[in-house]
Amino acid sequence: MSWLSFIIRSLRLRAFSSCVTTLMVGVSVAILLVLLSMRSSAQQSFRRGTGNMHLLVSADASPLVAVLNGVFYANPPANPLLWQQFQSLKESFPWEWCIPTQLGDSYRGAPVMATTTEFFSRFQPAVGESWQFAEGVPFASNFQVVAGAQAARDFGLHLGDRIALTHGAWSGEGGHEHADHLYEVVGVLAPTASAHDRALFTDLESTWIIHAEDRAEREHDDHVDHDGHDHAHVDAHDLTDEDRKITGAMLRLPTRPGRDATAAMQGQFDRLRRDTSITVAMPADQVDKLFRIVGDIDSLFIALGIAVLLSSSVAILLALYNSMDLRRRQVAIIRVLGASQMRVFMLILSESALIGLAGSAAGLAMAHFAAMAAADALRAKVGLVIDPTLEAGTLAAVTGGAIALACLAGVIPAARAYRTSVADNLRPLG
Amino acid sequence: MPNPTVLDTSGVTFCYANGPSMAFADVALAPGEQALLLGSSGTGKSTFLNLVAGLESPHSGSIAVNGVQIGTLRGAARDRFRGRSIGMVFQVFNLLQGFSALENILLALRFSGLPRSEHRERAQSLLTKLGVERVDALVDRLSVGQQQRVAVARAVAARPTLVLADEPTASLDPVNRDAALTLLQETCRASGAALLCASHDPEVARRFTTCIAAARQGNSQ
């Protein structure tokens, strides 16, 4: 009979207490792992999403909202920018690039960004990492669409599929479907581990056309009897300035290799802020600001996780310590059979370590599913695409810490077993 | 030259904290010999067996098992020596509850020094020989008679040279008492182990040719 079998059998004799303490360790390990994994993944995802843009211009209420909407697709921006404003902005400085974006449409709840092909050729979703196409190519003419990796996977989109976009409805409900114009899927992007993965991308002109048609129909309905009329048809050359609206502009200043663009960026930021009709954001700064806001809460959660882990160790200590009252005869018997005091000490300590090990394994499994669920919720609610995986070092530190604490919790019960009087505990009870 | 005695004690005294001092009779047992340690309750029979097993240390005197002064062994060495050389049977059997009959024997064999590859076969054959029918059943689900057989099997499992039995029949009726004593004595005889049995029961004394009064006042043989 191996010692491991002996320990497992001893734990099974106190199955309820063993399971509860193991579960406590598991839950505390899972809480810590989920918090740590979400923190590091969210930070990484936030920093990646802003990519290589220096400034973001929109008509949102604040710079933070501009970044959350324009980069992380939190909500459709409420206020548009006029095309003339974009043209002025573009001509106001020799930007390296200046890319217009228009958000508002959706496909089955996923955001659709209308933009130009520069979005694929100049903007990088992560610094130094250009877009990669898993399939197909960028849109080249009207009513073509490119799907982000997550969107393609979620909706089973493939090259050649024809889809109808919906006006609004980022929550996945309601909205008006642009059923008259189907978009052909011409490209599927490779994953970028950023919020862009769950979006779809199309050209600005198509978006302007379908919204111009919607406007023309509304105007027509206001003046003419509804019966028997055809849908309004709008071509690119029919578009007016009123139709050409965008919701944001991504900007990058010209840079030279090895030169820091921070000072120039700050200068342009200050210059643009003087225009009160627009909101200017430095995305990287806004992400830092967001982390500063949530940083204290984050630390509090980590501290709570550690406190739960410590309390689970106390639970192990109490469970084993209390069990020693019932186990003095068992200890005395194995001592009579030839086990040394140190052997008995190590057996109790091993029981404690095994609870820590089993709890850590359970915690790993629980953390995996909880992190997946949390990642899904973040993607659906906030638009943040995260990969909730942990570095091996963090995993080892948390699980190793849990096992070490469990061992520590076993020292007092083990010492009690060590000191158990053999002769006194072999006598008949009563 | 092999040691002619399995157990040799002389001048052993012991005193519990705040208790009276006890002086024990000298005992010598040859290999395979069976003796009864007789005395009424409180004369220190169990204490003497614990001293012989190395579970307590005498205040004075010497206790040699197989020629080894057990008092000179310390800690783990004493425990290891006990596991290999001495088997014990108790009034309440003291089997490990929640473990099967087979596992109780296998655990004793862990300390026997016998090769691990032989443990399972030896445990199975011992239990079969002693008439334990459900070797995989938990001991708490066995009848009292079956538990007694498991306890005896465990005492001789490690091939000890000395078996100590502490009131092994005290809780049994006369019929079962005789059966239990027969089992214990025959098993020890078959395994070649010497047997020192402590009892207050004069009926048990009839089963032994050698009876020793536990207290030092005198021996009757």
HADDOCK unambig.tbl for C-alpha pairs under 7 A between the chains (distance, minus, plus):
assign (segid A and resid 1 and name CA) (segid B and resid 103 and name CA) 6.69 0.50 0.50
assign (segid A and resid 1 and name CA) (segid B and resid 106 and name CA) 5.63 0.50 0.50
assign (segid A and resid 1 and name CA) (segid B and resid 107 and name CA) 6.03 0.50 0.50
assign (segid A and resid 13 and name CA) (segid B and resid 98 and name CA) 6.40 0.50 0.50
assign (segid A and resid 330 and name CA) (segid B and resid 96 and name CA) 6.18 0.50 0.50
assign (segid A and resid 333 and name CA) (segid B and resid 94 and name CA) 6.64 0.50 0.50
assign (segid A and resid 337 and name CA) (segid B and resid 83 and name CA) 5.10 0.50 0.50
assign (segid A and resid 337 and name CA) (segid B and resid 108 and name CA) 5.50 0.50 0.50
assign (segid A and resid 337 and name CA) (segid B and resid 111 and name CA) 6.86 0.50 0.50
assign (segid A and resid 338 and name CA) (segid B and resid 79 and name CA) 4.69 0.50 0.50
assign (segid A and resid 338 and name CA) (segid B and resid 80 and name CA) 5.22 0.50 0.50
assign (segid A and resid 338 and name CA) (segid B and resid 82 and name CA) 5.75 0.50 0.50
assign (segid A and resid 338 and name CA) (segid B and resid 83 and name CA) 3.90 0.50 0.50
assign (segid A and resid 338 and name CA) (segid B and resid 111 and name CA) 5.60 0.50 0.50
assign (segid A and resid 339 and name CA) (segid B and resid 79 and name CA) 6.08 0.50 0.50
assign (segid A and resid 340 and name CA) (segid B and resid 75 and name CA) 6.84 0.50 0.50
assign (segid A and resid 340 and name CA) (segid B and resid 76 and name CA) 4.88 0.50 0.50
assign (segid A and resid 340 and name CA) (segid B and resid 79 and name CA) 5.56 0.50 0.50
assign (segid A and resid 422 and name CA) (segid B and resid 55 and name CA) 6.74 0.50 0.50
assign (segid A and resid 423 and name CA) (segid B and resid 50 and name CA) 6.75 0.50 0.50
assign (segid A and resid 423 and name CA) (segid B and resid 55 and name CA) 6.46 0.50 0.50
assign (segid A and resid 426 and name CA) (segid B and resid 94 and name CA) 6.90 0.50 0.50
assign (segid A and resid 428 and name CA) (segid B and resid 92 and name CA) 5.95 0.50 0.50
